[in-house]
């Protein structure tokens, strides 16, 4: 009889314990869910703040660029200012360009992470895109005495967003210039298959250590001990954005490198299959 009472007491104890454990587990689960929701809200708020800040910066940066360009190209104005003042204006223009590039990168990251990046695919002739990009950044190559070599002739057209294709090329070629060596070169080559066009951007620069190759496309990643020809400092966004743009248009990107000899970044994008 005594054992029956003790068994009943023990059973009741464990039953109550099981109920209490389940209640505490449910409470803990609820707390975790609330924390996750709060983290999601915080991340969303961060992205929204980033987007608004970058968007609001774009207009003044553009206005400053327009004003400086007008002054620097005005022959009469230039005859009345000293060489020192003209040099200061050019420095302001250069720093404003760097700020503009950063604003563009921040806007792209915000669009990518909010899932609102607009991609409008159409037929793109990449040879035209490369020539346009070379024209836009030739001043940077000349400034650092880097030779731009275009070996792309007439590949089949891509099915991609022309604006994003240009941004991919600008990011890769600009990096190849900045991380090159004096009197170096950047060479663009191409090959294609029935389904893809493959573009190679090869430089004669410092190269990337093998143990860092897998990390170069990570957000905010900077290669250690890598020097630029200019004074610009990377924030580690360009290659991350480039990979996102390539991937979202159905392509792939990879890098191969040998320290002291240079690097090759290779990306693929789908061909326009309606073109024969």
C-alpha positions in Angstrom: 0.0 0.0 0.0 2.9 2.3 0.9 4.6 1.5 -2.4 1.4 2.3 -4.3 1.2 5.7 -2.7 4.8 6.4 -3.4 4.5 5.3 -7.0 1.4 7.5 -7.4 3.3 10.4 -5.9 6.3 9.8 -8.1 4.1 9.5 -11.2 2.3 12.7 -10.4 5.7 14.4 -9.8 7.0 13.3 -13.2 3.8 14.2 -14.9 3.9 17.7 -13.5 7.6 17.9 -14.3 6.9 17.0 -18.0 4.1 19.6 -18.1 6.4 22.2 -16.6 9.3 21.3 -19.1 6.9 21.6 -22.0 5.6 25.0 -20.8 9.2 26.3 -20.3 10.2 24.9 -23.7 7.2 26.7 -25.3 8.1 29.9 -23.5 11.7 29.6 -24.7 10.6 28.9 -28.3 8.3 32.0 -28.1 11.2 34.1 -26.8 13.5 32.9 -29.6 10.8 33.6 -32.3 10.3 37.1 -30.9 14.1 37.7 -31.0 14.3 36.4 -34.6 11.5 38.7 -35.6 13.2 41.6 -33.9 16.5 40.8 -35.7 14.7 40.6 -39.0 13.0 44.0 -38.3 16.4 45.5 -37.4 18.1 44.1 -40.6 15.2 45.4 -42.7 15.4 48.8 -41.0 19.2 48.8 -41.6 18.7 48.1 -45.3 16.0 50.8 -45.6 18.2 53.4 -43.9 21.1 52.4 -46.2 19.0 52.8 -49.3 17.5 56.1 -48.2 20.9 57.5 -47.2 22.6 56.4 -50.5 19.6 57.7 -52.5 19.7 61.1 -50.9 23.4 61.4 -51.4 23.2 60.7 -55.1 21.6 64.1 -56.0 24.2 66.3 -54.3 27.1 64.2 -55.6 25.7 64.5 -59.2 25.3 68.3 -58.7 28.9 68.7 -57.4 30.2 66.7 -60.4 28.2 68.9 -62.8 29.5 72.1 -61.2 33.1 71.0 -61.1 33.0 69.7 -64.7 31.6 73.0 -65.8 34.3 75.0 -64.1 37.2 72.7 -65.2 36.1 72.8 -68.8 35.5 76.6 -68.9 38.5 78.1 -70.7 37.8 81.6 -69.5 37.5 80.5 -65.9 40.7 78.5 -66.1 42.7 81.6 -67.3 41.8 83.5 -64.2 42.7 80.8 -61.5 46.1 79.7 -60.3 47.6 76.3 -61.0 47.3 75.5 -57.3 43.6 76.3 -57.2 43.0 74.2 -60.4 44.8 71.3 -58.7 42.6 71.6 -55.7 39.5 71.5 -57.9 40.7 68.4 -59.7 41.3 66.7 -56.3 37.8 67.6 -55.2 36.5 66.2 -58.5 38.4 62.9 -57.9 37.2 62.5 -54.4 33.6 63.3 -55.5 33.9 60.5 -58.1 35.0 58.1 -55.4 32.0 59.1 -53.3 29.7 58.7 -56.3 31.1 55.2 -56.9 30.5 54.3 -53.2 26.9 55.7 -53.3 26.2 53.5 -56.4 27.6 50.5 -54.7 25.5 51.1 -51.6 22.4 51.5 -53.7 23.1 48.3 -55.5 23.6 46.4 -52.2 20.4 47.8 -50.7 18.5 46.7 -53.9 20.1 43.3 -53.9 19.4 42.6 -50.2 15.9 44.0 -50.3 15.2 41.8 -53.4 14.2 44.8 -55.5 17.0 44.8 -58.0 15.5 45.4 -61.4 16.8 43.2 -64.2 15.6 43.9 -67.7 17.0 41.3 -70.1 17.5 42.0 -73.7 20.0 41.3 -76.5 23.3 42.7 -75.5 26.4 43.0 -77.8 29.2 42.7 -75.3 31.8 44.0 -77.7 29.9 47.3 -77.8 29.7 47.3 -74.0 33.5 46.8 -73.7 34.3 49.6 -76.0 32.0 51.9 -74.1 33.6 51.0 -70.8 37.1 51.5 -72.2 36.1 55.0 -73.3 34.7 55.8 -69.9 37.7 54.6 -67.8 40.6 55.3 -70.2 41.4 58.4 -68.1 42.0 56.1 -65.1 44.3 53.8 -67.2 46.2 56.8 -68.6 46.6 58.2 -65.1 48.3 55.0 -63.9 50.0 54.2 -67.2 48.1 51.0 -67.7 47.5 49.6 -71.2 44.0 48.5 -72.1 43.9 45.7 -74.6 40.6 44.6 -76.2 40.8 41.2 -78.0 37.0 40.7 -78.2 35.9 41.0 -81.8 32.3 39.9 -82.6 31.0 37.3 -80.1 27.3 36.2 -80.2 25.0 38.5 -78.2 24.1 38.0 -74.6 20.6 37.8 -73.0 21.2 40.1 -70.1 20.6 43.6 -68.7 22.9 46.0 -70.7 23.3 48.4 -67.7 24.3 45.6 -65.4 26.7 44.1 -67.9 28.4 47.5 -68.1 28.6 47.7 -64.3 30.2 44.2 -64.2 32.8 45.2 -66.7 33.5 48.5 -65.0 34.0 46.9 -61.7 36.4 44.2 -63.0 38.4 46.4 -65.3 38.7 49.2 -62.7 40.0 46.7 -60.2 42.4 45.3 -62.7 43.8 48.8 -63.3 44.0 49.8 -59.6 45.7 46.6 -58.5 48.2 46.5 -61.4 51.8 47.5 -61.6 53.2 50.6 -63.3 53.3 50.1 -67.1 51.1 47.0 -66.7 48.2 45.9 -68.9 44.6 44.8 -68.7 43.5 42.4 -71.5 39.9 41.4 -72.3 39.4 38.1 -74.2 36.3 36.0 -75.0 35.2 32.5 -76.0 31.7 31.1 -76.3 29.7 27.8 -76.3 26.3 27.0 -77.6 24.8 28.3 -74.4 27.2 30.8 -72.9 29.6 33.7 -73.6 32.7 33.6 -71.5 34.6 36.9 -70.8 38.1 37.0 -69.3 39.6 40.1 -67.6 43.3 39.5 -67.2 45.8 41.9 -65.5 49.6 41.9 -65.0 49.3 43.0 -61.4 50.3 41.8 -57.9 48.1 38.7 -57.9 46.0 37.3 -55.1 47.3 34.8 -52.5 45.8 31.4 -53.1 44.3 31.1 -49.6 42.3 34.3 -50.2 40.9 33.5 -53.7 37.7 31.9 -52.3 37.0 35.0 -50.2 37.4 37.8 -52.7 33.6 37.8 -53.6 32.5 38.2 -49.9 31.0 41.4 -48.8 33.4 43.9 -47.3 36.4 41.5 -47.9 39.7 43.2 -48.5 42.8 41.4 -49.6 45.6 41.8 -47.1 48.8 43.4 -48.2 47.5 44.4 -51.6 48.4 48.0 -52.7 46.6 50.2 -55.2 48.4 52.4 -57.7 46.3 55.4 -56.6 45.2 56.6 -53.2 41.8 55.0 -53.4 41.0 52.5 -50.7 38.6 49.7 -51.3 35.7 49.1 -49.0 35.3 45.5 -50.3 32.0 45.9 -52.1 32.8 45.8 -55.8 33.4 42.1 -56.3 30.5 41.2 -54.0 28.2 43.3 -56.2 29.7 41.9 -59.4 29.1 38.3 -58.3 25.5 39.1 -57.3 24.8 40.8 -60.7 26.4 37.9 -62.7 24.5 35.2 -60.6 21.2 37.0 -60.9 21.5 37.1 -64.6 22.1 33.3 -64.8 25.9 33.4 -65.0 28.9 32.4 -63.0 32.2 34.1 -62.0 35.5 32.9 -60.7 39.1 34.1 -60.2 42.5 32.5 -60.8 45.7 34.2 -59.8 49.4 33.8 -59.3 51.1 36.2 -56.8 53.5 38.4 -58.6 52.1 37.6 -62.1 48.5 38.8 -62.1 45.0 37.6 -62.0 42.2 36.6 -64.4 38.5 37.1 -63.5 36.2 35.0 -65.7 32.5 35.5 -65.9 29.8 33.8 -68.0 26.4 35.0 -69.1 23.8 33.2 -71.2 23.6 33.7 -75.0 20.6 35.1 -76.7 19.4 31.7 -78.1 17.1 33.4 -80.6 20.2 34.8 -82.4 21.7 32.5 -84.9 
